[in-house]
Amino acid sequence: MSKILAALIAGLFAAGAFAQAGPKSSETQVQTDSKPQQKAQMKRDAKPAGAVKAMGDTPKAPETGAIGTDKAAMAGEKRAETRDDRRRNKDGSVKQKSMQGATPK
């Protein structure tokens, strides 16, 4: 029984070693002389050498936190300025002003 078990383990090791043999597929071999490869190389070489695009996130809004001057921004600011006046209790009295801070203008 132990000889059969030893032979089975040795067979599994051999099968594992065979499965991990070196690259023999066409996917691992680089084809540098194909027509599409040559066309791509020519296209890459035809591009002018110029400035490299900045990588990563680029800010699209001013860093100063300035409020825009468009119609929506102005309407939002007007609404924010009257927010505390519009907040009412059920009895009609004005609620306590919010303690939330804001960006200085």
mmCIF file of the C-alpha atoms, coordinates in Angstrom:
data_MODEL
# 
_entry.id   MODEL 
# 
loop_
_atom_site.group_PDB 
_atom_site.id 
_atom_site.type_symbol 
_atom_site.label_atom_id 
_atom_site.label_alt_id 
_atom_site.label_comp_id 
_atom_site.label_asym_id 
_atom_site.label_entity_id 
_atom_site.label_seq_id 
_atom_site.pdbx_PDB_ins_code 
_atom_site.Cartn_x 
_atom_site.Cartn_y 
_atom_site.Cartn_z 
_atom_site.occupancy 
_atom_site.B_iso_or_equiv 
_atom_site.pdbx_formal_charge 
_atom_site.auth_seq_id 
_atom_site.auth_comp_id 
_atom_site.auth_asym_id 
_atom_site.auth_atom_id 
_atom_site.pdbx_PDB_model_num 
ATOM 1   C CA . MET A 1 1   ? 0.000   0.000  0.000   1.00 0.00 ? 1   MET A CA 1 
ATOM 2   C CA . SER A 1 2   ? 2.782   2.439  0.863   1.00 0.00 ? 2   SER A CA 1 
ATOM 3   C CA . LYS A 1 3   ? 4.529   1.691  -2.456  1.00 0.00 ? 3   LYS A CA 1 
ATOM 4   C CA . ILE A 1 4   ? 1.350   2.549  -4.331  1.00 0.00 ? 4   ILE A CA 1 
ATOM 5   C CA . LEU A 1 5   ? 0.964   5.740  -2.339  1.00 0.00 ? 5   LEU A CA 1 
ATOM 6   C CA . ALA A 1 6   ? 4.612   6.662  -2.990  1.00 0.00 ? 6   ALA A CA 1 
ATOM 7   C CA . ALA A 1 7   ? 4.185   5.995  -6.714  1.00 0.00 ? 7   ALA A CA 1 
ATOM 8   C CA . LEU A 1 8   ? 1.012   8.085  -6.762  1.00 0.00 ? 8   LEU A CA 1 
ATOM 9   C CA . ILE A 1 9   ? 2.750   11.026 -5.050  1.00 0.00 ? 9   ILE A CA 1 
ATOM 10  C CA . ALA A 1 10  ? 5.721   10.745 -7.420  1.00 0.00 ? 10  ALA A CA 1 
ATOM 11  C CA . GLY A 1 11  ? 3.298   10.708 -10.366 1.00 0.00 ? 11  GLY A CA 1 
ATOM 12  C CA . LEU A 1 12  ? 1.611   13.856 -9.096  1.00 0.00 ? 12  LEU A CA 1 
ATOM 13  C CA . PHE A 1 13  ? 4.959   15.614 -8.762  1.00 0.00 ? 13  PHE A CA 1 
ATOM 14  C CA . ALA A 1 14  ? 5.885   14.573 -12.300 1.00 0.00 ? 14  ALA A CA 1 
ATOM 15  C CA . ALA A 1 15  ? 2.536   15.807 -13.645 1.00 0.00 ? 15  ALA A CA 1 
ATOM 16  C CA . GLY A 1 16  ? 3.004   19.120 -11.855 1.00 0.00 ? 16  GLY A CA 1 
ATOM 17  C CA . ALA A 1 17  ? 6.501   19.542 -13.246 1.00 0.00 ? 17  ALA A CA 1 
ATOM 18  C CA . PHE A 1 18  ? 5.252   18.736 -16.753 1.00 0.00 ? 18  PHE A CA 1 
ATOM 19  C CA . ALA A 1 19  ? 2.431   21.281 -16.431 1.00 0.00 ? 19  ALA A CA 1 
ATOM 20  C CA . GLN A 1 20  ? 4.928   24.009 -15.472 1.00 0.00 ? 20  GLN A CA 1 
ATOM 21  C CA . ALA A 1 21  ? 7.255   23.403 -18.397 1.00 0.00 ? 21  ALA A CA 1 
ATOM 22  C CA . GLY A 1 22  ? 8.732   26.427 -20.177 1.00 0.00 ? 22  GLY A CA 1 
ATOM 23  C CA . PRO A 1 23  ? 6.810   28.640 -22.582 1.00 0.00 ? 23  PRO A CA 1 
ATOM 24  C CA . LYS A 1 24  ? 6.031   26.806 -25.781 1.00 0.00 ? 24  LYS A CA 1 
ATOM 25  C CA . SER A 1 25  ? 2.908   28.614 -26.921 1.00 0.00 ? 25  SER A CA 1 
ATOM 26  C CA . SER A 1 26  ? 2.735   31.237 -29.636 1.00 0.00 ? 26  SER A CA 1 
ATOM 27  C CA . GLU A 1 27  ? 1.353   33.750 -27.150 1.00 0.00 ? 27  GLU A CA 1 
ATOM 28  C CA . THR A 1 28  ? 4.639   33.997 -25.287 1.00 0.00 ? 28  THR A CA 1 
ATOM 29  C CA . GLN A 1 29  ? 6.768   34.437 -28.397 1.00 0.00 ? 29  GLN A CA 1 
ATOM 30  C CA . VAL A 1 30  ? 6.887   38.027 -29.556 1.00 0.00 ? 30  VAL A CA 1 
ATOM 31  C CA . GLN A 1 31  ? 6.270   38.497 -33.252 1.00 0.00 ? 31  GLN A CA 1 
ATOM 32  C CA . THR A 1 32  ? 8.092   41.592 -34.380 1.00 0.00 ? 32  THR A CA 1 
ATOM 33  C CA . ASP A 1 33  ? 7.840   41.098 -38.113 1.00 0.00 ? 33  ASP A CA 1 
ATOM 34  C CA . SER A 1 34  ? 4.066   40.876 -38.544 1.00 0.00 ? 34  SER A CA 1 
ATOM 35  C CA . LYS A 1 35  ? 2.230   43.373 -40.708 1.00 0.00 ? 35  LYS A CA 1 
ATOM 36  C CA . PRO A 1 36  ? 0.106   44.834 -37.866 1.00 0.00 ? 36  PRO A CA 1 
ATOM 37  C CA . GLN A 1 37  ? 3.199   45.158 -35.680 1.00 0.00 ? 37  GLN A CA 1 
ATOM 38  C CA . GLN A 1 38  ? 5.070   47.041 -38.405 1.00 0.00 ? 38  GLN A CA 1 
ATOM 39  C CA . LYS A 1 39  ? 2.072   49.306 -39.006 1.00 0.00 ? 39  LYS A CA 1 
ATOM 40  C CA . ALA A 1 40  ? 1.810   50.118 -35.296 1.00 0.00 ? 40  ALA A CA 1 
ATOM 41  C CA . GLN A 1 41  ? 5.526   50.820 -35.135 1.00 0.00 ? 41  GLN A CA 1 
ATOM 42  C CA . MET A 1 42  ? 5.292   53.209 -38.091 1.00 0.00 ? 42  MET A CA 1 
ATOM 43  C CA . LYS A 1 43  ? 2.320   54.967 -36.485 1.00 0.00 ? 43  LYS A CA 1 
ATOM 44  C CA . ARG A 1 44  ? 4.217   55.378 -33.234 1.00 0.00 ? 44  ARG A CA 1 
ATOM 45  C CA . ASP A 1 45  ? 7.301   56.693 -35.025 1.00 0.00 ? 45  ASP A CA 1 
ATOM 46  C CA . ALA A 1 46  ? 5.185   59.197 -37.005 1.00 0.00 ? 46  ALA A CA 1 
ATOM 47  C CA . LYS A 1 47  ? 3.960   60.951 -33.856 1.00 0.00 ? 47  LYS A CA 1 
ATOM 48  C CA . PRO A 1 48  ? 5.746   64.218 -33.147 1.00 0.00 ? 48  PRO A CA 1 
ATOM 49  C CA . ALA A 1 49  ? 7.857   64.322 -30.054 1.00 0.00 ? 49  ALA A CA 1 
ATOM 50  C CA . GLY A 1 50  ? 6.204   66.920 -27.882 1.00 0.00 ? 50  GLY A CA 1 
ATOM 51  C CA . ALA A 1 51  ? 5.073   67.710 -24.408 1.00 0.00 ? 51  ALA A CA 1 
ATOM 52  C CA . VAL A 1 52  ? 3.989   64.823 -22.265 1.00 0.00 ? 52  VAL A CA 1 
ATOM 53  C CA . LYS A 1 53  ? 0.466   64.943 -20.861 1.00 0.00 ? 53  LYS A CA 1 
ATOM 54  C CA . ALA A 1 54  ? 0.259   65.456 -17.140 1.00 0.00 ? 54  ALA A CA 1 
ATOM 55  C CA . MET A 1 55  ? -0.558  62.254 -15.307 1.00 0.00 ? 55  MET A CA 1 
ATOM 56  C CA . GLY A 1 56  ? -3.098  62.030 -12.529 1.00 0.00 ? 56  GLY A CA 1 
ATOM 57  C CA . ASP A 1 57  ? -5.942  64.265 -11.513 1.00 0.00 ? 57  ASP A CA 1 
ATOM 58  C CA . THR A 1 58  ? -6.006  67.828 -12.700 1.00 0.00 ? 58  THR A CA 1 
ATOM 59  C CA . PRO A 1 59  ? -8.136  70.388 -10.891 1.00 0.00 ? 59  PRO A CA 1 
ATOM 60  C CA . LYS A 1 60  ? -10.979 71.782 -12.945 1.00 0.00 ? 60  LYS A CA 1 
ATOM 61  C CA . ALA A 1 61  ? -12.053 74.369 -10.348 1.00 0.00 ? 61  ALA A CA 1 
ATOM 62  C CA . PRO A 1 62  ? -10.070 77.148 -8.767  1.00 0.00 ? 62  PRO A CA 1 
ATOM 63  C CA . GLU A 1 63  ? -8.202  76.134 -5.630  1.00 0.00 ? 63  GLU A CA 1 
ATOM 64  C CA . THR A 1 64  ? -9.228  79.297 -3.813  1.00 0.00 ? 64  THR A CA 1 
ATOM 65  C CA . GLY A 1 65  ? -12.778 78.080 -3.248  1.00 0.00 ? 65  GLY A CA 1 
ATOM 66  C CA . ALA A 1 66  ? -14.143 81.000 -5.208  1.00 0.00 ? 66  ALA A CA 1 
ATOM 67  C CA . ILE A 1 67  ? -17.793 80.853 -6.104  1.00 0.00 ? 67  ILE A CA 1 
ATOM 68  C CA . GLY A 1 68  ? -18.576 80.980 -9.776  1.00 0.00 ? 68  GLY A CA 1 
ATOM 69  C CA . THR A 1 69  ? -20.360 83.846 -11.452 1.00 0.00 ? 69  THR A CA 1 
ATOM 70  C CA . ASP A 1 70  ? -22.817 81.787 -13.461 1.00 0.00 ? 70  ASP A CA 1 
ATOM 71  C CA . LYS A 1 71  ? -26.556 81.812 -12.888 1.00 0.00 ? 71  LYS A CA 1 
ATOM 72  C CA . ALA A 1 72  ? -26.669 78.589 -10.854 1.00 0.00 ? 72  ALA A CA 1 
ATOM 73  C CA . ALA A 1 73  ? -23.879 79.665 -8.507  1.00 0.00 ? 73  ALA A CA 1 
ATOM 74  C CA . MET A 1 74  ? -25.501 83.013 -7.863  1.00 0.00 ? 74  MET A CA 1 
ATOM 75  C CA . ALA A 1 75  ? -28.878 81.400 -7.156  1.00 0.00 ? 75  ALA A CA 1 
ATOM 76  C CA . GLY A 1 76  ? -27.234 78.962 -4.764  1.00 0.00 ? 76  GLY A CA 1 
ATOM 77  C CA . GLU A 1 77  ? -25.494 81.736 -2.891  1.00 0.00 ? 77  GLU A CA 1 
ATOM 78  C CA . LYS A 1 78  ? -28.703 83.731 -2.575  1.00 0.00 ? 78  LYS A CA 1 
ATOM 79  C CA . ARG A 1 79  ? -30.456 80.648 -1.211  1.00 0.00 ? 79  ARG A CA 1 
ATOM 80  C CA . ALA A 1 80  ? -27.647 79.966 1.265   1.00 0.00 ? 80  ALA A CA 1 
ATOM 81  C CA . GLU A 1 81  ? -27.801 83.541 2.571   1.00 0.00 ? 81  GLU A CA 1 
ATOM 82  C CA . THR A 1 82  ? -31.531 83.290 3.318   1.00 0.00 ? 82  THR A CA 1 
ATOM 83  C CA . ARG A 1 83  ? -31.395 79.754 4.695   1.00 0.00 ? 83  ARG A CA 1 
ATOM 84  C CA . ASP A 1 84  ? -31.632 80.685 8.358   1.00 0.00 ? 84  ASP A CA 1 
ATOM 85  C CA . ASP A 1 85  ? -34.638 82.972 7.714   1.00 0.00 ? 85  ASP A CA 1 
ATOM 86  C CA . ARG A 1 86  ? -36.511 80.181 5.926   1.00 0.00 ? 86  ARG A CA 1 
ATOM 87  C CA . ARG A 1 87  ? -36.048 77.617 8.696   1.00 0.00 ? 87  ARG A CA 1 
ATOM 88  C CA . ARG A 1 88  ? -39.101 77.806 10.930  1.00 0.00 ? 88  ARG A CA 1 
ATOM 89  C CA . ASN A 1 89  ? -40.406 75.799 13.869  1.00 0.00 ? 89  ASN A CA 1 
ATOM 90  C CA . LYS A 1 90  ? -43.891 74.318 13.872  1.00 0.00 ? 90  LYS A CA 1 
ATOM 91  C CA . ASP A 1 91  ? -45.191 77.287 15.842  1.00 0.00 ? 91  ASP A CA 1 
ATOM 92  C CA . GLY A 1 92  ? -43.850 79.727 13.230  1.00 0.00 ? 92  GLY A CA 1 
ATOM 93  C CA . SER A 1 93  ? -40.869 81.026 15.165  1.00 0.00 ? 93  SER A CA 1 
ATOM 94  C CA . VAL A 1 94  ? -37.461 81.126 13.506  1.00 0.00 ? 94  VAL A CA 1 
ATOM 95  C CA . LYS A 1 95  ? -35.205 78.211 14.353  1.00 0.00 ? 95  LYS A CA 1 
ATOM 96  C CA . GLN A 1 96  ? -31.871 78.786 16.006  1.00 0.00 ? 96  GLN A CA 1 
ATOM 97  C CA . LYS A 1 97  ? -29.176 79.717 13.504  1.00 0.00 ? 97  LYS A CA 1 
ATOM 98  C CA . SER A 1 98  ? -27.058 76.847 12.323  1.00 0.00 ? 98  SER A CA 1 
ATOM 99  C CA . MET A 1 99  ? -23.585 76.525 13.790  1.00 0.00 ? 99  MET A CA 1 
ATOM 100 C CA . GLN A 1 100 ? -22.254 75.204 10.523  1.00 0.00 ? 100 GLN A CA 1 
ATOM 101 C CA . GLY A 1 101 ? -19.298 77.211 9.296   1.00 0.00 ? 101 GLY A CA 1 
ATOM 102 C CA . ALA A 1 102 ? -18.919 78.482 5.791   1.00 0.00 ? 102 ALA A CA 1 
ATOM 103 C CA . THR A 1 103 ? -16.187 79.469 3.431   1.00 0.00 ? 103 THR A CA 1 
ATOM 104 C CA . PRO A 1 104 ? -15.165 83.092 4.009   1.00 0.00 ? 104 PRO A CA 1 
ATOM 105 C CA . LYS A 1 105 ? -16.122 85.399 1.174   1.00 0.00 ? 105 LYS A CA 1 
# 
